[in-house]
Amino acid sequence: MDIKPIKTEADYEQALKRLDEIFDASADTPEGDEAELLSLLIDSYENEHYTIEAPDPIEAIKIRLEEMDLKQQDLVGIIGGKSRVSEVLNRKRKLTVEMIRNLTDALHLSASSLIKEYQLAK
C-alpha cells in the first residue's frame, strides 16, 4: 500500500484507477484499508476541485417535485393559486416568506435553500 496525497489531476486519475481495482476488497484486509483511505483522499480532492453549487430556489423546488413524483399543480394551495404557482416556477414572481414557510413544510426543503437570491425571467 503506497498512499500519498492527491495533488494533481494525474494523481487523482491514478487514485481512481487504483480504487476501481480494489473496490470490492473485504473491509478487514490491507486492500480494504487502502480502499477506505483512497476514498477519503479522492473525496477531499473532489470537494476542493470539483465543487457543485447548490441549485437556486426554483431549481430546488423543481428537483424536489420530481423526487416526490409531484406536478406543478400539486403546489396549488402551498404557493397560492394556479397562476401564482406558474408565475413563481417560471421566474415571473419571487417567493414570499409565507410561500417559503409552506414549501419548507410541504416539500421538506430547508428554508436556507429557498431564501437564496435568484434572477427573475426577463
C-alpha positions, 0 to 999 in steps of 0.5 A: 500500500503506497498512499500519498496525497492527491495533488494533481489531476494525474494523481487523482486519475491514478487514485481512481484507477487504483480504487476501481481495482480494489473496490470490492476488497473485504473491509478487514484486509490491507486492500480494504484499508487502502480502499477506505483511505483512497476514498477519503483522499479522492473525496477531499480532492473532489470537494476542493476541485470539483465543487457543485453549487447548490441549485437556486430556489426554483431549481430546488423546488423543481428537483424536489417535485420530481423526487416526490413524483409531484406536478406543478399543480400539486403546489396549488394551495402551498404557493397560492393559486394556479397562476401564482404557482406558474408565475413563481416556477417560471421566474415571473414572481419571487417567493414570499416568506409565507410561500417559503414557510409552506414549501419548507413544510410541504416539500421538506426543503430547508428554508436556507435553500429557498431564501437564496437570491435568484434572477427573475425571467426577463 
